[in-house]
Protein backbone atom coordinates (compact mmCIF):
# COMPACT_ATOMS: atom_id res chain seq x y z
CA UNK A 1 0.00 0.00 0.00
CA UNK A 2 2.83 2.39 0.88
CA UNK A 3 4.50 1.92 -2.51
CA UNK A 4 1.22 2.41 -4.36
CA UNK A 5 0.49 5.61 -2.44
CA UNK A 6 4.06 6.80 -3.06
CA UNK A 7 3.73 6.15 -6.80
CA UNK A 8 0.43 8.04 -6.95
CA UNK A 9 2.05 10.92 -5.09
CA UNK A 10 5.00 10.87 -7.53
CA UNK A 11 2.73 11.02 -10.58
CA UNK A 12 0.41 13.72 -9.21
CA UNK A 13 3.29 15.88 -7.98
CA UNK A 14 5.24 15.55 -11.25
CA UNK A 15 2.22 16.39 -13.42
CA UNK A 16 1.35 19.36 -11.20
CA UNK A 17 4.90 20.78 -11.24
CA UNK A 18 5.23 20.26 -15.01
CA UNK A 19 1.84 21.97 -15.53
CA UNK A 20 2.67 24.93 -13.29
CA UNK A 21 6.31 25.37 -14.27
CA UNK A 22 6.52 24.14 -17.87
CA UNK A 23 7.19 27.76 -18.89
CA UNK A 24 10.19 27.85 -16.53
CA UNK A 25 11.49 24.52 -17.81
CA UNK A 26 11.19 25.71 -21.43
CA UNK A 27 12.91 29.01 -20.61
CA UNK A 28 15.73 27.25 -18.74
CA UNK A 29 16.10 24.76 -21.60
CA UNK A 30 16.34 27.58 -24.18
CA UNK A 31 18.95 29.33 -22.03
CA UNK A 32 20.90 26.07 -21.78
CA UNK A 33 20.79 25.67 -25.58
CA UNK A 34 22.14 29.17 -26.20
CA UNK A 35 24.64 29.08 -23.34
CA UNK A 36 26.18 25.67 -24.03
CA UNK A 37 25.68 25.66 -27.83
CA UNK A 38 24.23 22.13 -27.62
CA UNK A 39 20.71 20.68 -27.58
CA UNK A 40 20.57 21.80 -23.92
CA UNK A 41 19.92 18.34 -22.52
CA UNK A 42 22.39 16.15 -20.67
CA UNK A 43 21.74 12.41 -20.45
CA UNK A 44 23.82 10.07 -18.33
CA UNK A 45 23.55 6.44 -17.27
CA UNK A 46 22.81 6.04 -13.59
CA UNK A 47 22.12 3.15 -11.25
CA UNK A 48 18.46 2.83 -10.33
CA UNK A 49 16.22 0.56 -8.29
CA UNK A 50 17.53 -3.01 -7.91
CA UNK A 51 20.76 -1.92 -9.62
CA UNK A 52 19.04 -1.43 -12.99
CA UNK A 53 20.62 1.20 -15.22
CA UNK A 54 18.62 4.10 -16.65
CA UNK A 55 19.29 7.39 -18.42
CA UNK A 56 18.84 10.43 -16.22
CA UNK A 57 17.83 13.74 -17.82
CA UNK A 58 19.21 17.13 -16.82
CA UNK A 59 19.64 20.51 -18.42
CA UNK A 60 23.19 20.93 -19.67
CA UNK A 61 25.09 23.37 -17.47
CA UNK A 62 28.63 23.04 -18.77
CA UNK A 63 30.63 24.02 -21.82
CA UNK A 64 33.35 21.96 -23.46
CA UNK A 65 36.28 23.94 -24.83
CA UNK A 66 37.11 23.58 -28.56
CA UNK A 67 39.93 21.09 -27.90
CA UNK A 68 37.43 18.88 -26.07
CA UNK A 69 39.65 18.28 -23.04
CA UNK A 70 38.20 20.76 -20.56
CA UNK A 71 34.71 21.14 -19.16
CA UNK A 72 33.60 24.28 -17.33
CA UNK A 73 30.28 25.20 -15.77
CA UNK A 74 28.82 28.13 -17.67
CA UNK A 75 27.54 31.31 -15.98
CA UNK A 76 23.93 30.51 -16.78
CA UNK A 77 24.62 26.87 -15.92
CA UNK A 78 25.75 27.92 -12.44
CA UNK A 79 22.47 29.79 -11.91
CA UNK A 80 20.50 26.74 -13.07
CA UNK A 81 22.50 24.59 -10.65
CA UNK A 82 22.15 27.01 -7.73
CA UNK A 83 18.37 26.87 -7.99
CA UNK A 84 18.37 23.16 -9.00
CA UNK A 85 16.52 24.06 -12.21
CA UNK A 86 18.86 21.74 -14.12
CA UNK A 87 17.13 18.86 -12.30
CA UNK A 88 13.59 19.66 -13.59
CA UNK A 89 13.80 17.24 -16.56
CA UNK A 90 14.06 14.41 -14.03
CA UNK A 91 10.32 14.78 -13.55
CA UNK A 92 10.17 12.83 -16.84
CA UNK A 93 12.21 10.06 -15.14
CA UNK A 94 9.66 10.12 -12.31
CA UNK A 95 6.71 9.83 -14.70
CA UNK A 96 8.45 6.93 -16.47
CA UNK A 97 8.72 5.15 -13.11
CA UNK A 98 12.53 5.20 -13.05
CA UNK A 99 12.68 7.68 -10.16
CA UNK A 100 10.61 8.93 -7.27
CA UNK A 101 10.24 12.46 -5.92
CA UNK A 102 12.02 11.49 -2.68
CA UNK A 103 14.64 8.77 -2.47
CA UNK A 104 18.41 8.31 -2.65
CA UNK A 105 19.95 10.41 -5.42
CA UNK A 106 20.99 8.15 -8.31
CA UNK A 107 24.72 7.78 -8.82
CA UNK A 108 26.98 6.57 -11.59
CA UNK A 109 28.32 3.02 -11.72
CA UNK A 110 30.81 2.10 -9.03
CA UNK A 111 28.92 3.42 -6.03
CA UNK A 112 25.50 2.05 -5.05
CA UNK A 113 25.84 -0.97 -7.34
CA UNK A 114 28.93 -2.20 -5.45
CA UNK A 115 27.52 -1.84 -1.93
CA UNK A 116 27.46 -5.00 0.17
CA UNK A 117 25.46 -6.44 3.05
CA UNK A 118 22.80 -4.29 4.68
CA UNK A 119 23.83 -1.28 2.60
CA UNK A 120 22.45 -2.99 -0.55
CA UNK A 121 18.94 -2.38 0.86
CA UNK A 122 19.29 1.13 -0.59
CA UNK A 123 18.94 -0.43 -4.06
CA UNK A 124 15.42 -1.57 -3.15
CA UNK A 125 14.35 2.09 -3.24
CA UNK A 126 13.71 4.10 -6.36
CA UNK A 127 16.22 6.93 -6.67
CA UNK A 128 14.76 10.36 -6.00
CA UNK A 129 14.94 14.01 -6.97
CA UNK A 130 15.72 14.88 -3.36
CA UNK A 131 16.72 13.06 -0.19
CA UNK A 132 18.05 13.52 3.32
CA UNK A 133 21.58 13.29 1.87
CA UNK A 134 20.93 15.89 -0.82
CA UNK A 135 19.61 18.25 1.87
CA UNK A 136 22.70 17.75 4.03
CA UNK A 137 25.03 18.18 1.05
CA UNK A 138 23.02 20.83 -0.78
CA UNK A 139 26.27 22.70 -1.46
CA UNK A 140 28.27 19.59 -2.41
CA UNK A 141 29.98 21.31 -5.37
CA UNK A 142 31.33 24.00 -3.03
CA UNK A 143 32.52 21.40 -0.50
CA UNK A 144 34.37 19.45 -3.18
CA UNK A 145 35.94 22.58 -4.72
CA UNK A 146 37.69 23.25 -1.39
CA UNK A 147 39.35 19.82 -1.33
CA UNK A 148 42.82 19.07 -2.70
CA UNK A 149 41.62 15.65 -3.80
CA UNK A 150 37.85 16.00 -4.38
CA UNK A 151 37.25 12.48 -5.72
CA UNK A 152 39.01 10.90 -2.73
CA UNK A 153 37.08 13.16 -0.35
CA UNK A 154 33.83 12.14 -2.00
CA UNK A 155 34.66 8.44 -1.81
CA UNK A 156 36.04 8.45 1.75
CA UNK A 157 33.86 11.08 3.49
CA UNK A 158 30.75 12.12 1.55
CA UNK A 159 29.59 8.87 -0.03
CA UNK A 160 29.76 6.76 3.17
CA UNK A 161 27.75 9.44 5.01
CA UNK A 162 25.18 9.50 2.19
CA UNK A 163 24.87 5.71 2.49
CA UNK A 164 24.11 6.09 6.23
CA UNK A 165 21.48 8.76 5.55
CA UNK A 166 19.92 6.69 2.77
CA UNK A 167 19.75 3.62 5.05
CA UNK A 168 18.03 5.78 7.65
CA UNK A 169 15.52 6.78 4.98
CA UNK A 170 15.08 3.13 3.94
CA UNK A 171 14.05 2.11 7.46
CA UNK A 172 11.89 5.13 8.30
CA UNK A 173 10.40 6.50 5.07
CA UNK A 174 6.75 7.53 4.92
CA UNK A 175 4.59 9.89 2.91
CA UNK A 176 4.65 12.41 5.77
CA UNK A 177 8.44 12.12 5.95
CA UNK A 178 8.66 12.59 2.17
CA UNK A 179 6.54 15.76 2.42
CA UNK A 180 8.90 17.13 5.10
CA UNK A 181 11.95 16.42 2.93
CA UNK A 182 10.21 17.99 -0.06
CA UNK A 183 9.25 21.06 1.97
CA UNK A 184 12.81 21.49 3.22
CA UNK A 185 14.11 21.11 -0.34
CA UNK A 186 11.76 23.85 -1.60
CA UNK A 187 12.84 26.11 1.25
CA UNK A 188 16.51 25.62 0.34
CA UNK A 189 15.84 26.25 -3.34
CA UNK A 190 14.08 29.55 -2.83
CA UNK A 191 15.42 30.99 0.42
CA UNK A 192 19.01 29.81 0.74
CA UNK A 193 20.41 31.21 -2.52
Secondary structure, DSSP 8 states (H G I E B T S, - for coil): -HHHHHHHHHHHHHHHHHHHHHHHHHHHHHHHHHHHTS-SEEEEEEE-GGG-EEEEEEE--EEE-TTSS-EEE-HHHHHHHHTTGGGTTHHHHHHTTSEEEES---B-TTSGGG--GGGGGGGGS-EEEE-HHHHHTTTHHHHHHT-TTHHHHIIIIIHHHHHHHHHHHHHH--HHHHHHHHHHHHHHHHH--
